[in-house]
Amino acid sequence: MTDARSTIESLESAVADFFKLHGITEPDSRIDIPAESSHGDIYTSAPLKYGYVKTSNTSIQPLDIALANYINLLISSGKILGVKSAVANLGYVNFFYTPEFFANLVAEILSDKNFGSNHALKGQKWVIEHTSPNPNKAMHLGHLRNNTIGVSLARLAAASGAKVTTDAIMNDRGIAIAKMMYGFLVGMRKKTVAATASAGARNANGSAEEPTVGHWVENPADWYTPEDLNLSPDAFVTKCYVAGEKYFGESEEIREKVRSLVVRWESGEKNVWKLWEHVLAYSYKGIGRTLARLGNRFDKVWYEHEHFAEGKKWVEKGLAAGIFKKLEDGAVLTDLAKHNISDTILIKNDGTSLYITQDIALTALKKKKYKADKLIWVVGPEQSLVMKQLFAVCEQLKIGRREEFTHVPYGYVALKAEGGGAKKMSSREGTAVLIDELIDTARQKILGEGAASAEVAEKLALTAVKFSLLKSERTQDIVFDVNQSVELKGDSGVYLLYTYARAKSILRKAVEAKKKPGRPEALAEPRELLRLLAFFPKIVERSLNVLSSHLVAQFVLQICYDFNAWYSRETILDGSPNESAKLSVVAATAEVIKNSLGILGIETVEEV
């Protein structure tokens, strides 16, 4: 008996050995699964790349024929198990499993609840930072894509044997937070209090009077709360930020006041810290609620204000070591010419630090705390240069080697607009689509289509939005279509859950009829489905290699297509001698669907 993984790996190894025997030192021995089982259960296209080989002094032979003959000899000698034959076909070599292999496969899946997992990263420690919600605004569709990618990547690494720690950073200080504070202070005031007016600034009543931090400290009841405006805490914070962003653009006078909040906060001014804590409390409440709804938790949440001063210390070390340069105006600049990376400011001329300064300190803290083999950041592509600069600086400071650090970027996501096309979103303008609003919309659509219960509708809605973001390659820009995401047919997460529920329903009916899956001696059908189940471990491995779970997402879709095609033409509970074998295929399929969705961070439902 052999398992699915070792059979495929033995074929890949044999293909590589064959080409090495013919002088190709680093051959491509990749095994894939063809679109139709008539072309083989699995195949290799490697012979297409290399042409012909000599079989004697006077003759040559196409590589596909020579490779097929080589593999068939290994099969006949018992060195490759589970494969019946290798067949050359116009540059390809197709491999066919034995019926006994399929029977063993089903037994393997049913006995191993972690089928698909591997030990490629055994003994390694990975730290994956993802999502890192902005405390100055509610989490939107872009954050959700980051979250789904980060969660699935952590699960992929864990399924590959790594000890995984997930963390997030709250960038809870700086100019963006100051804009939010200013927006609250000026835009969320209930009534006019005599104060110096500033050009263009307006409170909720339209008055030009501008309150001070001191006014708020003395009279906090004069400011709106989320409850007053019937807003969620994070939507309230977003409203403050949008107002602050608007005011910031009105005059240099206001811009200076906002910038002064950053300086006053860094100097430890008591009342400014009170205002900071007040508005952030709303933000954290909203973020926590959204993350809980997504079923997401972090092993560690870092807060920038706790370590930002350490970043300045690292900059001082770099200056002392001659790694960084101080400019005439007092700002501190990197020196990354040797790394072929453009330089960046680490400390501004007013003495305040930037995000990269805090990231240096945080990277050092992570290395010290976790002693990880790999630190990963799931961050948007607009930060690619910053991440390169960070990694290079950390290497200069001997915090870690650049190969220990990995940036995992992802494509932009937009919402499908009415009438087609993409709808541009902007947090600054208040037009971003919030996660909770998106899930609520999907939930209402599902309820309208007759979901079993509100609880099931919520799970289906979560699946719909998550899967819509995960089914595309992570660097691809996508347009999210909420209507397509909840369709019962096609490329939707709802379709996957309906398929899983169908399989579990068949198994429940079998239990009621006192029937159960049995282990057959051999299985030949449903071949299309069985060959997919056998390939699942390889898909998990390849998803890890490209740090993208879209391969798992697309694969489980195909499993569901083939399962439903088989179900439509086959009566499972028919009382025939093959009934228990068919039940074992149903149970194995349900298990692989569940394991696939588990990697994607999606919870299954057994009834819909």
C-alpha positions as CSV (number, residue, x, y, z in Angstrom):
1,M,0.0,0.0,0.0
2,T,1.2,3.5,-0.8
3,D,-0.3,6.9,-0.1
4,A,-1.2,9.5,-2.7
5,R,1.7,11.9,-1.9
6,S,4.4,9.2,-2.2
7,T,3.0,7.9,-5.5
8,I,3.1,11.3,-7.1
9,E,6.5,12.1,-5.5
10,S,8.0,8.8,-6.7
11,L,6.8,9.6,-10.3
12,E,8.4,13.1,-10.1
13,S,11.6,11.6,-8.8
14,A,11.6,9.0,-11.6
15,V,11.0,11.6,-14.3
16,A,13.9,13.7,-12.9
17,D,16.2,10.7,-12.8
18,F,15.4,9.9,-16.4
19,F,16.4,13.3,-17.7
20,K,19.5,13.3,-15.6
21,L,20.5,10.1,-17.2
22,H,20.3,11.9,-20.5
23,G,22.5,14.8,-19.5
24,I,19.8,17.3,-18.3
25,T,21.2,18.3,-14.9
26,E,18.2,20.3,-13.6
27,P,15.1,18.8,-15.4
28,D,11.6,20.0,-15.0
29,S,9.8,16.9,-13.5
30,R,6.5,18.6,-12.7
31,I,3.5,16.3,-12.5
32,D,0.1,17.8,-13.3
33,I,-3.5,16.7,-13.6
34,P,-5.1,16.8,-17.1
35,A,-8.5,18.4,-17.8
36,E,-10.0,15.0,-18.7
37,S,-9.2,11.6,-17.2
38,S,-9.1,10.0,-20.7
39,H,-5.7,11.9,-21.0
40,G,-4.5,10.2,-17.8
41,D,-5.0,10.6,-14.1
42,I,-1.9,12.7,-14.0
43,Y,0.7,13.6,-16.6
44,T,4.0,15.3,-17.3
45,S,4.8,17.7,-20.2
46,A,8.5,17.6,-19.6
47,P,9.4,15.7,-22.9
48,L,8.1,18.7,-24.9
49,K,10.9,20.8,-23.6
50,Y,13.8,18.5,-24.5
51,G,13.1,16.8,-27.8
52,Y,14.8,13.5,-28.5
53,V,17.3,11.1,-26.9
54,K,19.7,8.5,-28.4
55,T,18.7,4.9,-27.8
56,S,21.6,3.5,-29.7
57,N,24.5,4.6,-31.8
58,T,22.3,4.8,-34.9
59,S,18.8,5.8,-33.7
60,I,17.0,8.4,-31.8
61,Q,13.7,8.2,-30.0
62,P,11.1,10.9,-29.0
63,L,11.5,11.7,-25.3
64,D,7.9,10.9,-24.5
65,I,8.2,7.4,-25.8
66,A,11.6,6.9,-24.0
67,L,10.2,8.3,-20.8
68,A,7.1,6.1,-20.9
69,N,9.2,3.0,-21.5
70,Y,11.4,4.0,-18.6
71,I,8.5,4.5,-16.2
72,N,6.8,1.3,-17.3
73,L,9.9,-0.7,-16.4
74,L,9.9,0.8,-12.9
75,I,6.2,0.0,-12.6
76,S,6.7,-3.6,-13.7
77,S,9.6,-4.0,-11.3
78,G,7.6,-2.7,-8.3
79,K,9.6,0.4,-7.8
80,I,6.6,2.7,-8.5
81,L,3.4,1.6,-6.7
82,G,-0.2,2.6,-7.4
83,V,0.4,3.4,-11.1
84,K,-0.9,1.0,-13.8
85,S,0.8,2.4,-16.8
86,A,2.6,5.3,-18.5
87,V,1.5,6.2,-22.0
88,A,3.3,8.5,-24.5
89,N,1.1,11.0,-26.2
90,L,2.6,13.6,-28.6
91,G,5.2,15.0,-26.2
92,Y,3.2,14.2,-23.0
93,V,3.4,11.1,-20.8
94,N,0.1,10.2,-19.2
95,F,0.0,8.1,-16.1
96,F,-3.0,5.9,-15.0
97,Y,-3.6,4.8,-11.4
98,T,-4.6,1.3,-10.5
99,P,-8.1,0.6,-9.0
100,E,-6.3,-0.5,-5.8
101,F,-4.7,2.9,-5.6
102,F,-8.1,4.6,-5.5
103,A,-9.4,2.2,-2.9
104,N,-6.3,2.9,-0.7
105,L,-6.7,6.6,-1.3
106,V,-10.3,6.7,0.0
107,A,-9.2,4.7,3.0
108,E,-6.3,7.1,3.6
109,I,-8.5,10.1,3.5
110,L,-11.0,8.6,5.9
111,S,-8.3,7.6,8.4
112,D,-6.3,10.8,8.2
113,K,-8.4,13.8,9.2
114,N,-5.5,16.1,8.2
115,F,-5.3,14.7,4.7
116,G,-3.4,17.2,2.5
117,S,-1.1,18.3,5.2
118,N,2.7,17.8,5.0
119,H,5.9,18.3,7.0
120,A,7.8,20.6,4.6
121,L,8.2,23.2,7.3
122,K,8.6,20.9,10.3
123,G,10.7,22.6,12.9
124,Q,10.4,26.1,11.5
125,K,8.8,29.1,13.2
126,W,6.9,31.6,11.0
127,V,5.5,34.9,12.1
128,I,2.9,36.3,9.8
129,E,1.7,39.9,10.2
130,H,-1.5,40.6,8.4
131,T,-4.6,42.8,8.4
132,S,-3.1,45.4,10.8
133,P,-6.3,47.5,10.8
134,N,-6.0,51.3,10.6
135,P,-7.3,52.7,13.9
136,N,-8.3,55.9,12.1
137,K,-11.1,54.2,10.0
138,A,-13.4,51.2,9.8
139,M,-12.1,48.1,8.1
140,H,-13.1,48.1,4.5
141,L,-13.0,45.7,1.5
142,G,-9.2,46.2,1.0
143,H,-8.6,45.2,4.6
144,L,-10.7,42.1,4.1
145,R,-8.6,40.9,1.2
146,N,-5.5,41.4,3.3
147,N,-7.2,39.5,6.1
148,T,-8.3,36.5,4.0
149,I,-4.9,36.2,2.4
150,G,-3.1,36.4,5.8
151,V,-5.4,33.9,7.5
152,S,-5.1,31.4,4.7
153,L,-1.3,31.8,4.4
154,A,-1.0,31.1,8.2
155,R,-3.2,28.0,7.8
156,L,-1.1,26.9,4.8
157,A,2.1,27.2,6.7
158,A,0.6,25.3,9.7
159,A,-0.7,22.6,7.4
160,S,2.9,22.3,6.2
161,G,4.3,21.7,9.7
162,A,5.4,25.2,10.7
163,K,4.8,26.7,14.1
164,V,2.9,29.8,13.1
165,T,2.4,33.0,15.1
166,T,0.0,35.6,13.7
167,D,0.3,39.2,14.7
168,A,-0.9,42.7,13.7
169,I,0.3,46.2,14.3
170,M,-1.9,49.1,15.3
171,N,-0.4,52.3,13.9
172,D,-2.0,54.3,16.6
173,R,0.1,57.5,16.3
174,G,1.2,59.9,13.6
175,I,-0.4,62.3,11.2
176,A,-3.4,60.0,10.2
177,I,-4.4,59.6,13.8
178,A,-4.0,63.4,14.4
179,K,-6.4,64.0,11.5
180,M,-8.9,61.7,13.1
181,M,-8.5,63.5,16.5
182,Y,-8.9,66.9,14.8
183,G,-11.9,65.7,12.9
184,F,-13.5,64.6,16.1
185,L,-12.6,67.8,18.0
186,V,-14.0,70.1,15.3
187,G,-16.5,68.0,13.4
188,M,-18.3,66.1,16.3
189,R,-19.1,69.0,18.6
190,K,-22.7,69.4,19.6
191,K,-22.9,73.1,20.3
192,T,-20.9,76.3,19.9
193,V,-18.5,77.4,22.6
194,A,-16.7,80.7,22.4
195,A,-13.2,80.1,20.9
196,T,-10.9,81.4,18.3
197,A,-12.4,80.7,14.8
198,S,-10.1,79.1,12.2
199,A,-10.5,79.5,8.4
200,G,-12.8,76.9,6.9
201,A,-13.2,74.6,9.9
202,R,-16.7,73.7,10.8
203,N,-18.4,71.8,13.6
204,A,-21.5,69.7,13.3
205,N,-23.7,72.8,13.6
206,G,-21.8,74.6,10.8
207,S,-20.2,77.1,13.2
208,A,-16.8,78.5,12.4
209,E,-15.8,78.4,16.1
210,E,-13.0,75.9,16.7
211,P,-12.8,74.2,20.1
212,T,-9.6,73.3,21.7
213,V,-8.5,70.0,23.4
214,G,-9.0,71.8,26.7
215,H,-12.6,72.5,25.8
216,W,-13.2,68.8,25.2
217,V,-11.5,67.7,28.4
218,E,-13.6,70.1,30.5
219,N,-16.9,69.4,28.7
220,P,-16.8,66.0,27.0
221,A,-20.6,65.8,27.0
222,D,-20.7,68.6,24.4
223,W,-19.4,66.1,21.8
224,Y,-21.3,63.5,19.9
225,T,-20.9,59.7,20.6
226,P,-21.5,57.0,18.0
227,E,-24.9,56.3,19.8
228,D,-26.0,59.9,19.3
229,L,-25.5,59.6,15.6
230,N,-26.7,55.9,15.3
231,L,-23.3,54.8,14.0
232,S,-21.1,51.8,14.8
233,P,-18.0,52.8,16.7
234,D,-15.7,52.3,13.7
235,A,-18.1,54.1,11.3
236,F,-18.0,57.0,13.7
237,V,-14.2,57.0,13.7
238,T,-14.2,56.9,9.9
239,K,-16.5,60.0,9.9
240,C,-14.0,61.8,12.2
241,Y,-11.1,60.9,9.9
242,V,-13.0,62.0,6.7
243,A,-13.8,65.3,8.4
244,G,-10.2,65.7,9.5
245,E,-8.9,65.0,6.1
246,K,-11.2,67.6,4.6
247,Y,-10.2,70.2,7.1
248,F,-6.5,69.4,6.6
249,G,-6.8,70.4,2.9
250,E,-8.4,73.7,3.7
251,S,-5.5,75.8,4.9
252,E,-1.9,75.8,6.0
253,E,-3.1,77.1,9.4
254,I,-5.2,74.0,10.0
255,R,-2.4,71.7,8.6
256,E,-0.1,73.2,11.2
257,K,-2.6,72.6,14.0
258,V,-3.0,68.9,13.0
259,R,0.8,68.5,12.8
260,S,1.2,70.1,16.2
261,L,-1.1,67.4,17.6
262,V,1.6,64.8,16.6
263,V,4.4,66.8,18.3
264,R,2.3,67.5,21.4
265,W,1.4,63.8,21.6
266,E,5.1,62.8,21.3
267,S,6.0,65.3,24.0
268,G,3.5,63.5,26.4
269,E,1.0,66.4,26.7
270,K,-1.7,65.0,29.1
271,N,-4.8,66.3,27.5
272,V,-3.8,65.4,24.0
273,W,-3.2,61.8,25.3
274,K,-6.7,61.8,26.8
275,L,-8.3,62.8,23.5
276,W,-6.1,60.2,21.7
277,E,-7.3,57.4,24.1
278,H,-10.9,58.5,23.8
279,V,-11.2,58.3,20.0
280,L,-9.1,55.2,19.7
281,A,-11.4,53.4,22.2
282,Y,-14.2,53.7,19.7
283,S,-11.9,52.5,17.0
284,Y,-10.7,49.4,18.9
285,K,-14.3,48.5,19.8
286,G,-15.3,48.6,16.2
287,I,-12.3,46.7,14.9
288,G,-12.7,44.0,17.6
289,R,-16.3,43.4,16.6
290,T,-15.5,43.1,12.9
291,L,-12.6,40.7,13.5
292,A,-14.8,38.6,15.8
293,R,-17.4,38.4,13.1
294,L,-14.7,37.2,10.6
295,G,-13.7,34.5,13.2
296,N,-10.2,36.0,13.3
297,R,-7.9,36.4,16.2
298,F,-4.2,37.3,16.5
299,D,-1.6,35.7,18.8
300,K,-0.2,39.1,19.3
301,V,-1.2,42.7,18.7
302,W,1.5,45.3,18.7
303,Y,0.7,49.0,19.4
304,E,3.0,51.5,17.8
305,H,3.0,53.9,20.7
306,E,4.6,51.2,22.9
307,H,7.7,50.9,20.8
308,F,8.0,54.0,18.6
309,A,10.7,55.5,20.9
310,E,12.8,52.4,20.4
311,G,12.8,53.1,16.7
312,K,14.6,56.4,17.4
313,K,17.2,54.5,19.4
314,W,17.9,52.2,16.5
315,V,18.3,55.3,14.3
316,E,20.8,56.7,16.8
317,K,22.7,53.4,16.7
318,G,22.8,53.6,12.9
319,L,24.1,57.2,13.1
320,A,26.8,56.2,15.5
321,A,27.9,53.3,13.3
322,G,28.0,55.5,10.2
323,I,25.1,53.5,8.6
324,F,22.8,56.6,8.3
325,K,23.4,60.2,7.5
326,K,22.2,63.3,9.2
327,L,21.2,66.1,6.9
328,E,21.8,69.8,7.4
329,D,18.2,70.4,8.5
330,G,18.5,67.7,11.2
331,A,16.6,65.0,9.3
332,V,18.2,61.5,9.2
333,L,18.5,59.6,5.9
334,T,19.4,56.0,5.1
335,D,22.3,55.0,2.9
336,L,21.1,52.1,0.7
337,A,23.2,52.7,-2.4
338,K,25.0,49.3,-1.9
339,H,21.6,47.6,-2.0
340,N,20.5,49.4,-5.2
341,I,17.5,50.8,-3.3
342,S,16.5,54.5,-3.1
343,D,17.0,56.2,0.3
344,T,14.3,57.2,2.7
345,I,14.0,59.6,5.7
346,L,14.0,57.9,9.1
347,I,13.6,61.0,11.3
348,K,12.0,64.2,10.1
349,N,13.7,67.6,10.7
350,D,11.1,68.3,13.5
351,G,12.3,65.3,15.3
352,T,9.3,63.1,14.7
353,S,9.6,59.6,13.4
354,L,8.0,57.8,10.4
355,Y,6.4,54.4,10.0
356,I,9.6,52.8,8.8
357,T,11.3,53.9,12.0
358,Q,8.7,52.1,14.1
359,D,8.9,49.1,11.8
360,I,12.6,48.8,12.5
361,A,12.0,48.6,16.2
362,L,9.1,46.2,15.8
363,T,11.2,43.9,13.6
364,A,13.9,43.8,16.2
365,L,11.2,43.0,18.9
366,K,9.8,40.2,16.8
367,K,13.2,38.7,16.2
368,K,14.0,38.8,19.9
369,K,10.6,37.5,21.0
370,Y,10.0,34.7,18.5
371,K,13.5,33.7,17.2
372,A,11.6,32.9,14.0
373,D,13.0,31.4,10.8
374,K,10.7,33.6,8.7
375,L,9.0,36.9,9.3
376,I,6.3,37.6,6.8
377,W,4.4,40.9,6.1
378,V,1.1,40.7,4.2
379,V,1.1,44.3,3.0
380,G,-0.3,46.1,-0.1
381,P,1.9,46.5,-3.3
382,E,2.2,50.2,-2.7
383,Q,4.5,49.4,0.2
384,S,6.9,47.3,-1.9
385,L,9.7,49.9,-1.9
386,V,9.2,50.6,1.8
387,M,9.5,46.9,2.6
388,K,12.7,46.6,0.6
389,Q,14.1,49.6,2.5
390,L,13.1,48.1,5.8
391,F,14.7,44.7,5.1
392,A,17.9,46.3,3.9
393,V,18.1,48.6,7.0
394,C,17.4,45.7,9.4
395,E,20.3,43.8,7.7
396,Q,22.6,46.9,8.1
397,L,21.7,47.1,11.8
398,K,22.3,43.3,12.1
399,I,18.7,42.8,13.3
400,G,18.4,40.0,10.8
401,R,19.2,38.8,7.3
402,R,17.1,39.9,4.3
403,E,16.3,36.3,3.4
404,E,14.5,35.9,6.7
405,F,12.1,38.6,5.7
406,T,9.3,38.3,3.1
407,H,6.8,40.8,1.8
408,V,3.6,39.2,0.5
409,P,1.8,41.8,-1.6
410,Y,-1.6,41.5,-3.1
411,G,-3.7,43.1,-5.8
412,Y,-6.1,45.9,-5.5
413,V,-9.8,45.2,-5.0
414,A,-12.7,47.4,-6.2
415,L,-16.5,47.0,-5.9
416,K,-18.5,46.3,-9.1
417,A,-20.4,49.4,-10.0
418,E,-24.1,49.6,-11.0
419,G,-24.2,48.9,-14.8
420,G,-20.8,47.2,-14.8
421,G,-17.2,48.4,-14.3
422,A,-15.4,49.1,-11.1
423,K,-16.3,51.5,-8.3
424,K,-13.3,53.4,-6.9
425,M,-13.2,53.4,-3.2
426,S,-11.4,56.0,-0.9
427,S,-11.2,56.0,2.9
428,R,-10.2,59.7,2.7
429,E,-13.4,60.6,0.9
430,G,-15.6,58.2,2.9
431,T,-16.5,56.1,-0.1
432,A,-14.8,52.8,1.0
433,V,-17.1,49.7,1.3
434,L,-17.0,48.6,4.9
435,I,-16.6,44.9,5.7
436,D,-19.6,44.8,7.9
437,E,-21.8,46.5,5.3
438,L,-20.6,44.0,2.7
439,I,-21.3,41.0,4.8
440,D,-24.7,42.4,5.8
441,T,-25.6,42.9,2.1
442,A,-24.6,39.3,1.3
443,R,-26.5,38.0,4.3
444,Q,-29.7,39.8,3.3
445,K,-29.5,38.4,-0.2
446,I,-29.1,34.9,1.2
447,L,-31.9,35.3,3.6
448,G,-34.1,36.5,0.7
449,E,-33.3,33.2,-1.1
450,G,-34.6,31.1,1.7
451,A,-31.6,30.2,3.9
452,A,-32.4,27.7,6.7
453,S,-31.8,30.2,9.5
454,A,-30.2,33.6,10.3
455,E,-27.2,31.7,11.7
456,V,-26.7,29.7,8.5
457,A,-27.2,32.9,6.4
458,E,-24.4,34.6,8.4
459,K,-22.0,31.7,7.7
460,L,-22.9,31.6,4.0
461,A,-22.4,35.3,3.8
462,L,-19.0,35.1,5.4
463,T,-18.1,32.3,3.0
464,A,-19.4,34.2,0.0
465,V,-17.2,37.3,0.6
466,K,-14.1,35.4,1.7
467,F,-14.1,33.0,-1.2
468,S,-14.7,35.7,-3.7
469,L,-11.4,37.3,-2.6
470,L,-9.4,34.1,-2.3
471,K,-10.3,32.4,-5.6
472,S,-8.1,34.8,-7.6
473,E,-4.3,34.8,-7.6
474,R,-3.3,37.1,-4.8
475,T,-1.4,39.6,-6.9
476,Q,-4.3,40.0,-9.4
477,D,-6.5,43.1,-9.2
478,I,-10.1,42.1,-8.8
479,V,-13.6,43.6,-8.9
480,F,-15.8,42.2,-6.2
481,D,-19.4,41.4,-7.2
482,V,-21.6,40.8,-4.2
483,N,-24.4,39.3,-6.4
484,Q,-22.1,36.8,-8.0
485,S,-20.6,35.9,-4.6
486,V,-23.9,34.5,-3.3
487,E,-24.9,32.5,-6.4
488,L,-25.9,28.9,-5.7
489,K,-24.1,27.8,-8.9
490,G,-20.8,28.6,-10.4
491,D,-17.6,29.9,-8.8
492,S,-19.0,30.9,-5.4
493,G,-18.3,30.0,-1.9
494,V,-22.0,29.4,-1.3
495,Y,-21.8,26.7,-4.0
496,L,-19.1,25.0,-2.1
497,L,-21.0,24.9,1.1
498,Y,-24.1,23.6,-0.6
499,T,-22.0,20.8,-2.1
500,Y,-20.6,20.0,1.3
501,A,-24.0,20.0,2.9
502,R,-25.3,17.7,0.1
503,A,-22.5,15.2,0.9
504,K,-23.2,15.3,4.6
505,S,-27.0,14.9,3.9
506,I,-26.3,11.7,2.0
507,L,-24.2,10.4,4.8
508,R,-26.9,11.2,7.4
509,K,-29.5,9.4,5.3
510,A,-27.1,6.4,5.2
511,V,-26.8,6.4,9.0
512,E,-30.6,6.5,9.3
513,A,-30.8,3.5,7.0
514,K,-28.2,1.7,9.1
515,K,-25.7,1.8,6.2
516,K,-22.1,3.0,6.3
517,P,-19.1,3.6,4.1
518,G,-17.1,0.4,3.4
519,R,-13.5,-0.1,2.2
520,P,-13.5,-1.6,-1.3
521,E,-10.8,-3.7,-2.6
522,A,-10.6,-1.7,-5.8
523,L,-12.3,1.5,-7.2
524,A,-12.5,2.5,-10.8
525,E,-15.2,5.2,-10.6
526,P,-15.9,8.1,-10.3
527,R,-12.4,8.5,-11.9
528,E,-12.7,12.2,-12.6
529,L,-13.3,12.9,-8.9
530,L,-11.0,10.3,-7.4
531,R,-7.9,11.6,-9.3
532,L,-8.6,15.1,-8.0
533,L,-8.8,13.9,-4.4
534,A,-5.4,12.1,-4.9
535,F,-3.9,15.4,-6.1
536,F,-5.0,17.5,-3.1
537,P,-1.7,17.1,-1.1
538,K,0.3,18.4,-4.1
539,I,-2.0,21.4,-4.4
540,V,-1.4,22.3,-0.8
541,E,2.4,22.1,-1.4
542,R,2.2,24.3,-4.5
543,S,0.0,26.9,-2.7
544,L,2.7,27.2,0.0
545,N,5.4,27.5,-2.6
546,V,3.7,30.5,-4.2
547,L,2.4,31.8,-0.9
548,S,-1.1,32.0,-2.3
549,S,-4.2,29.9,-1.4
550,H,-6.0,30.5,-4.7
551,L,-4.7,27.2,-6.0
552,V,-6.6,25.5,-3.1
553,A,-9.7,27.6,-3.8
554,Q,-9.7,26.7,-7.5
555,F,-9.1,23.1,-6.8
556,V,-11.9,22.7,-4.3
557,L,-14.2,24.3,-6.8
558,Q,-13.3,21.6,-9.3
559,I,-13.8,18.9,-6.7
560,C,-17.3,20.2,-6.1
561,Y,-18.1,20.3,-9.9
562,D,-17.0,16.7,-10.4
563,F,-18.8,15.5,-7.2
564,N,-22.1,17.1,-8.3
565,A,-21.7,15.8,-11.9
566,W,-21.2,12.3,-10.4
567,Y,-24.2,12.7,-8.0
568,S,-26.4,13.8,-10.9
569,R,-25.9,10.6,-12.8
570,E,-25.4,8.1,-9.9
571,T,-27.8,7.0,-7.2
572,I,-25.7,6.6,-4.1
573,L,-28.1,4.8,-1.8
574,D,-29.3,2.2,-4.2
575,G,-28.9,-1.0,-2.2
576,S,-26.4,-2.4,-4.8
577,P,-23.1,-4.2,-3.9
578,N,-21.3,-1.0,-4.7
579,E,-23.3,1.1,-2.3
580,S,-20.8,1.1,0.6
581,A,-18.0,1.9,-1.8
582,K,-19.9,4.9,-3.2
583,L,-20.6,6.1,0.4
584,S,-16.9,5.9,1.1
585,V,-16.3,8.2,-1.9
586,V,-18.9,10.6,-0.6
587,A,-17.3,10.7,2.8
588,A,-13.8,11.2,1.4
589,T,-15.0,14.0,-0.8
590,A,-16.7,15.8,2.2
591,E,-13.4,15.4,4.1
592,V,-11.3,17.0,1.4
593,I,-13.8,19.8,0.9
594,K,-13.7,20.5,4.7
595,N,-9.9,20.4,4.8
596,S,-9.7,22.7,1.7
597,L,-12.1,25.2,3.3
598,G,-10.2,25.0,6.6
599,I,-7.1,26.2,4.8
600,L,-9.1,29.1,3.3
601,G,-10.4,30.1,6.8
602,I,-14.0,29.1,5.9
603,E,-16.3,27.3,8.4
604,T,-18.5,24.5,6.9
605,V,-22.2,24.0,7.5
606,E,-23.8,20.7,7.4
607,E,-27.3,21.9,6.6
608,V,-28.4,24.9,4.5
